[in-house]
Amino acid sequence: MGRLGNPSTRTASPPASPEAKEGVVLVLSRKPNQSIMIGNDIRILVVELDGDHVKLGIEAPRDVPVHRFEVFTEIRSGELQETPPQ
């Protein structure tokens, strides 16, 4: 398993879904206009909180596909064709 940051900031949680890998999820708290980085070139920004909805902005290289999880699983199962980035 890869490192999940400083052990004092890690939180072991039940998997977010049956497909979650290895049963460990990194849980972070962020406020609007705060962000997290994945690697050196993927940024997740909390754009807005509205009740139980969170709007996220995702900055990633054009060659990195970004999908909602339910769309991703449909693509993987062959039910949906992935559209290449433009």
Phi and psi restraints in degrees (value plus and minus 20) as a CYANA .aco file:
   2 GLY   PHI     -93.5   -53.5
   2 GLY   PSI     144.7   184.7
   3 ARG   PHI     -91.6   -51.6
   3 ARG   PSI     124.6   164.6
   4 LEU   PHI    -135.2   -95.2
   4 LEU   PSI      16.9    56.9
   5 GLY   PHI      67.9   107.9
   5 GLY   PSI    -189.8  -149.8
   6 ASN   PHI     -81.0   -41.0
   6 ASN   PSI     109.8   149.8
   7 PRO   PHI     -74.8   -34.8
   7 PRO   PSI     -47.8    -7.8
   8 SER   PHI     -92.9   -52.9
   8 SER   PSI     -36.1     3.9
   9 THR   PHI    -123.6   -83.6
   9 THR   PSI     -21.9    18.1
  10 ARG   PHI    -102.3   -62.3
  10 ARG   PSI     124.8   164.8
  11 THR   PHI    -152.1  -112.1
  11 THR   PSI      97.6   137.6
  12 ALA   PHI    -100.4   -60.4
  12 ALA   PSI     106.4   146.4
  13 SER   PHI    -152.9  -112.9
  13 SER   PSI     141.9   181.9
  14 PRO   PHI     -81.9   -41.9
  14 PRO   PSI     133.1   173.1
  15 PRO   PHI     -76.2   -36.2
  15 PRO   PSI     123.8   163.8
  16 ALA   PHI     -88.2   -48.2
  16 ALA   PSI     -43.5    -3.5
  17 SER   PHI    -177.1  -137.1
  17 SER   PSI     146.0   186.0
  18 PRO   PHI     -79.0   -39.0
  18 PRO   PSI     -43.4    -3.4
  19 GLU   PHI    -104.7   -64.7
  19 GLU   PSI     -27.3    12.7
  20 ALA   PHI     -79.8   -39.8
  20 ALA   PSI     115.8   155.8
  21 LYS   PHI    -100.3   -60.3
  21 LYS   PSI     117.5   157.5
  22 GLU   PHI      42.1    82.1
  22 GLU   PSI     -16.8    23.2
  23 GLY   PHI      52.0    92.0
  23 GLY   PSI      -6.9    33.1
  24 VAL   PHI    -144.4  -104.4
  24 VAL   PSI     110.0   150.0
  25 VAL   PHI    -143.5  -103.5
  25 VAL   PSI     111.6   151.6
  26 LEU   PHI    -100.9   -60.9
  26 LEU   PSI     103.1   143.1
  27 VAL   PHI    -130.7   -90.7
  27 VAL   PSI     104.2   144.2
  28 LEU   PHI    -143.0  -103.0
  28 LEU   PSI     125.7   165.7
  29 SER   PHI    -122.7   -82.7
  29 SER   PSI     113.6   153.6
  30 ARG   PHI    -160.2  -120.2
  30 ARG   PSI     131.9   171.9
  31 LYS   PHI    -126.8   -86.8
  31 LYS   PSI     145.9   185.9
  32 PRO   PHI     -72.6   -32.6
  32 PRO   PSI     121.6   161.6
  33 ASN   PHI      52.3    92.3
  33 ASN   PSI     -14.4    25.6
  34 GLN   PHI    -119.0   -79.0
  34 GLN   PSI     137.9   177.9
  35 SER   PHI    -161.0  -121.0
  35 SER   PSI     151.1   191.1
  36 ILE   PHI    -149.1  -109.1
  36 ILE   PSI     136.9   176.9
  37 MET   PHI    -132.9   -92.9
  37 MET   PSI     119.7   159.7
  38 ILE   PHI    -135.4   -95.4
  38 ILE   PSI      93.8   133.8
  39 GLY   PHI      44.8    84.8
  39 GLY   PSI    -169.7  -129.7
  40 ASN   PHI    -118.2   -78.2
  40 ASN   PSI     -29.9    10.1
  41 ASP   PHI    -157.9  -117.9
  41 ASP   PSI      -5.5    34.5
  42 ILE   PHI    -142.4  -102.4
  42 ILE   PSI     101.1   141.1
  43 ARG   PHI    -137.9   -97.9
  43 ARG   PSI     110.3   150.3
  44 ILE   PHI    -130.3   -90.3
  44 ILE   PSI      99.7   139.7
  45 LEU   PHI    -132.6   -92.6
  45 LEU   PSI     111.5   151.5
  46 VAL   PHI    -100.5   -60.5
  46 VAL   PSI      90.6   130.6
  47 VAL   PHI    -106.0   -66.0
  47 VAL   PSI     -63.9   -23.9
  48 GLU   PHI    -179.2  -139.2
  48 GLU   PSI     124.9   164.9
  49 LEU   PHI    -133.3   -93.3
  49 LEU   PSI     111.5   151.5
  50 ASP   PHI    -162.0  -122.0
  50 ASP   PSI      74.4   114.4
  51 GLY   PHI      43.0    83.0
  51 GLY   PSI    -141.3  -101.3
  52 ASP   PHI    -117.1   -77.1
  52 ASP   PSI      -3.6    36.4
  53 HIS   PHI    -128.9   -88.9
  53 HIS   PSI     121.1   161.1
  54 VAL   PHI    -143.1  -103.1
  54 VAL   PSI     107.7   147.7
  55 LYS   PHI    -119.3   -79.3
  55 LYS   PSI     106.5   146.5
  56 LEU   PHI    -134.6   -94.6
  56 LEU   PSI     123.0   163.0
  57 GLY   PHI    -127.4   -87.4
  57 GLY   PSI     118.1   158.1
  58 ILE   PHI    -144.8  -104.8
  58 ILE   PSI     101.1   141.1
  59 GLU   PHI    -127.2   -87.2
  59 GLU   PSI      99.0   139.0
  60 ALA   PHI    -167.1  -127.1
  60 ALA   PSI     135.5   175.5
  61 PRO   PHI     -77.7   -37.7
  61 PRO   PSI     129.2   169.2
  62 ARG   PHI     -79.4   -39.4
  62 ARG   PSI     -45.7    -5.7
  63 ASP   PHI    -104.6   -64.6
  63 ASP   PSI     -19.4    20.6
  64 VAL   PHI    -120.7   -80.7
  64 VAL   PSI      93.1   133.1
  65 PRO   PHI     -88.4   -48.4
  65 PRO   PSI     119.6   159.6
  66 VAL   PHI    -148.0  -108.0
  66 VAL   PSI     100.9   140.9
  67 HIS   PHI    -158.7  -118.7
  67 HIS   PSI     133.3   173.3
  68 ARG   PHI     -84.6   -44.6
  68 ARG   PSI     131.5   171.5
  69 PHE   PHI     -77.8   -37.8
  69 PHE   PSI     -62.3   -22.3
  70 GLU   PHI     -86.2   -46.2
  70 GLU   PSI     -52.9   -12.9
  71 VAL   PHI     -90.4   -50.4
  71 VAL   PSI     -62.4   -22.4
  72 PHE   PHI     -76.2   -36.2
  72 PHE   PSI     -65.6   -25.6
  73 THR   PHI     -87.0   -47.0
  73 THR   PSI     -54.6   -14.6
  74 GLU   PHI     -86.1   -46.1
  74 GLU   PSI     -60.1   -20.1
  75 ILE   PHI     -82.8   -42.8
  75 ILE   PSI     -66.1   -26.1
  76 ARG   PHI     -83.6   -43.6
  76 ARG   PSI     -54.7   -14.7
  77 SER   PHI    -102.4   -62.4
  77 SER   PSI     -25.5    14.5
  78 GLY   PHI      66.8   106.8
  78 GLY   PSI     -15.8    24.2
  79 GLU   PHI     -96.5   -56.5
  79 GLU   PSI     -38.4     1.6
  80 LEU   PHI    -160.1  -120.1
  80 LEU   PSI     121.6   161.6
  81 GLN   PHI    -111.7   -71.7
  81 GLN   PSI     115.3   155.3
  82 GLU   PHI     -95.4   -55.4
  82 GLU   PSI     115.6   155.6
  83 THR   PHI    -112.7   -72.7
  83 THR   PSI     104.8   144.8
  84 PRO   PHI     -83.1   -43.1
  84 PRO   PSI     128.0   168.0
  85 PRO   PHI     -82.6   -42.6
  85 PRO   PSI     128.3   168.3
